[in-house]
Amino acid sequence: MSATSPASLTIHELRTRLASRAVSPQEVVDDLLARMERLNPRLNVYAAIDPDRLRQQAKAASPIRGRLAGVPITVKDNICIDGELTTCASKILAGFRAPYDATVIHRLRREGAILIPRANMDEFAFGSSTENSTYGPTRNPWDLDCVPGGSSGGSAAAVAADVAIAALGSDTGGSIRQPAAFCGIVGLKPTYGRVSRYGLVAFASSLDQIGPLTKDVTDCAWLLSVIAGQDPNDSTSAPVDVPDYVAGLQQPVKGIRIGLPELSVEGIDPEVHRAIQDAITVFQRLGCSTVPVTLPNIGSAVATYYIIATAEASSNLARYDGVRYGRRVSGDNGQGTLLDMYERTRDQGFGAEAQRRILLGTYVLSHGYYDAYYLKGMKVRTLIKRDFDDALARCDVVLLPTAPSPAFRLGEKIDDPLQMYLSDVFTISANLAGVPALSVPCGFSSQGRPIGLQLLAAPFREEVLLRVGYAYEQATEWHRQQPE
Ligand code: GLN
């Protein structure tokens, strides 16, 4: 692929070329469609492709009106686009068309973006590999035998493979950052409350956030500036001003204090460990200082998350009953009872992982176990939040690996839920604490699989994350590497 192929450009590069009319929105869409035709059969990043709809949007796009005018952005299959299928990669939502635009979609449209429905994902965002999808697994563009991460694996792989300029995903326990790391791109989970979730299909309402997956940090700042801000339709969105994240990137990082938590090195792949150590040296060279910090309760984060997230998921998924949404399996020529219909619909509509989560979540909320599990989980969550408050009082950002290993092979963990859950060990605490976290490419394994580093900051300090991430990116070349 030539370096000037429009599909390979970042948002900011493309905006410059569209504005000067060096390239037209039609040419961009045609280039993307040609790549999709060639690559989607192998990567399976898109649940569906509608060339006519994309061409119509390109034709209607004005290359100058709006911050994303003429820029094609793909959207995870759990974010509502008016009139489009929105299925969360689940059979139970087969055929469901969203009756309205999510607020983030409204904001993308307002800025002139071209929307590419819809990126593959783990069913209802349950997973870390995009293998739990009714559309089949997505593959990692760097190594087709590997997973792209999950649950926003389609979004991440689409950006890495240049079949989208950027993407939206959702992150409940790492689902933006871990696939970003596995695919060698940038991913941000904003602060809880920074971005409206109106129109995001709920997984765990106290943890879910929508965020950008992009080719570089500038694009991440760009997209966040568009989607962030309070929304009257989401009472959990916060009345906090949205700074100009792009302008903030140029601020100096000299003197920034980077908090380094003590981590037990077992469980971290040695190549990931080395890449993080090298990144620390880069930050020191940039004039940042390092401060040791402790996160004493982070060891309980995975257990706590799988209590709280499954509890909330079981209650959010109660609405899929065959009556109001999507698919209904009546059987018996409609002769069975209402309960039979519920049971058949849910049994056939939900995949194995969704059923596992509903069972776990119902159990931890049940009478007699609520105090022992859910309530205790909430208390440990408070302790984890306090760990971050304390650590971030002593430093500006905390540095962690995004994932304990590079991308694993397809099928490697799918039959071992615990191993799969443990791959979220470094991402989950940001959701429990509600703090923002950014994943940036920081190297490759000897097998050529990308590695990501993660920066976490105090609530609503995304601009610090982006500034530090940008300085690192400018000092390194990782983000310029592309899969063959
Ligand atoms: N991998 C985690 C899970 O399976 C996180 C998913 C997410 O962030 N949506 O729950």
Residues whose N, C-alpha, C, O or C-beta is under 5 A from the ligand:
A	BS01	LIG	A125 F126 G127 S128 G150 S151 S170 D171 T172 G173 G174 S175 D424
